[in-house]
Each structure stands twice: as C-alpha cells, then as structure tokens.
Amino acid sequence: MKRSRVHATQTPILQQSEFGSSFRSYHRNENESPPHIKTFRDLLTKVIPNKEITLQWCFDNKVISNARVCTICNSSMHMAPKTASSDGLRWRCRKKDHEQEQSLRKGSWLEKSNLTMEEVIELTYWWAVGTPQHLIKSQMKLSDNTIVDWSNFCREVCEEIVLERSSPIGGQGVRVQIDESKFGKRKYHRGRRVDGVWVFGGIEEESRKNFLVAVEKRDRETLIPIIQRWIKPGSIIISDFWKPYDVLNELGYTHCKVNHSVEYVNEDGDHTNKIEGH
C-alpha cells in the first residue's frame, strides 16, 4: 500500500504573529537527543509525519543548516514561506537597499535534488536497509532513473566516508588476517567462471578495524604495496598459501600461513575465517 504523504501549504515550524510579519523558528531542547530510528514505523512517526518534524529532524542531524548569513550585509537571515518550493520555506534577508533569498538546501548534500525532503529521507532509509530497487519503486512510485541515481549517490557518500576515516591497521604483535575474493556473478548464471572485480582486504582479529581495496590483479606487484600501505610493520599477518605473500617475512612482518587445500585451521590455530566472512 502506498503511504500517503502530508504536504502542508503552511508549515507549522514557523509561528506567524500576523500575516506578512517576521517568523520564528522552532528549536528542539538542547538536552533532547534526535529520535533513534530502527524501523520504518519509527521513520513514519518520528521523522516524516509532517513537514515541521521533518525539517526539525534535518536541523538536528545537520542535514541542512539551521542558520544562514546574508552574503550582502552579513546579518542573519530568517525563514519565510515560499509556496513554489517543495520545502515550503526559504532563507530571506530584506533590507532597504537589497533583498536576498536562498534555498533551505543550499550547501547541503541534497541541494540539487528535486525530491521532497520526505522522499529523500524515505528513499535513503530503504537503500540503507538493503531493499531491492524494484520494491523501492513500487513503494514510492518513483522512476527507475531516480532510484538508480540516488542509490549510486548513497554508495559514493559511503565510499568517501570509508576513505576519510580509514587508517593503517595492525602494529607490533597485532594479528591481521588478509584475503582476496572476486565479487560478481557466474557467467550466464552457470559454471564456475565469475565476471566481476577482485577485492583485497585485511582485518584485525581482535577488533573490527579493516581495509578493503578493489584490485585489477592479484600479483605481487599489486598486493605487496597495498599491504605496506595498510598494515603496520611488526604485525602478524595470517594468509593462505598465495605465492605473492611469500616475501612478507622479509618486509618486517611475521607471516603465518594456512593451506586451504588441506585445512581451514593450521596446527598453531591460525585461520582466515574472519576476513573471509567480512
């Protein structure tokens, strides 16, 4: 069943003392945390039941800025109604010698989106929980191009965050499992040949610290520089018997190997189960 959305012509987030006068923004208590979203029902009741709550949620989570400075006079702008906008509001500065308007979304990651804020949040939710695109389309009545474009955008944002927050793992005596795997699909959906991309990665045994890198080849010239970039010297590296890894002992690492053709755990208890699962 398609959810009906509330599109108020006058958003209650602003209180109007009299028609055409100034507006005041509603602000959440500083000690009150934004609602935690676990289910789609939470989303409907706590985030997108109406424009007032949706806009406040965007302010609280820094999706959009809750303040704006006029670039002409450097004074604070105020919010005013704008019926032609799906958001129902705009930033505005009106003086005797100038007038300036800005979108609520200016400078945000949804500045160029034509979707409503409610649609943006709902679409991002469905993507984040792994909903297939054809189901998102049936639920939200959006075009294939819109759903594909937004899904690609979400993936790009995640990639940027991973790169920005990634740092070398391991260290003196820290155990790191490494492995490579091909991600894709079987050729013509049968047989063993897989069309896709190789991904090389490592993970600390005692934590969730990890790295993943897409690679074109699995040769020594490709993998060893990645290991030296992402795994600190002195680490204990556990791998399979892939030949390019044979030089690790010469590069300041302690190398433990597991022969997967005969065992999953060697006699010393070494294994690569964690990185394979990851």
Secondary structure as UniProt FT lines:
FT   TURN            12..13
FT   STRAND          14..16
FT   TURN            19..20
FT   STRAND          23..25
FT   TURN            30..31
FT   HELIX           40..42
FT   HELIX           43..47
FT   HELIX           51..60
FT   TURN            61..62
FT   TURN            71..73
FT   STRAND          78..81
FT   TURN            83..84
FT   TURN            86..87
FT   STRAND          89..94
FT   STRAND          99..102
FT   TURN            104..107
FT   TURN            109..112
FT   HELIX           117..128
FT   TURN            129..130
FT   HELIX           133..140
FT   HELIX           144..165
FT   STRAND          169..170
FT   TURN            172..173
FT   STRAND          175..186
FT   HELIX           187..189
FT   STRAND          194..204
FT   TURN            205..206
FT   STRAND          210..215
FT   HELIX           220..230
FT   STRAND          231..232
FT   TURN            233..234
FT   STRAND          236..239
FT   HELIX           243..251
FT   STRAND          254..257
FT   TURN            260..262
FT   TURN            267..268
FT   HELIX           273..277
//
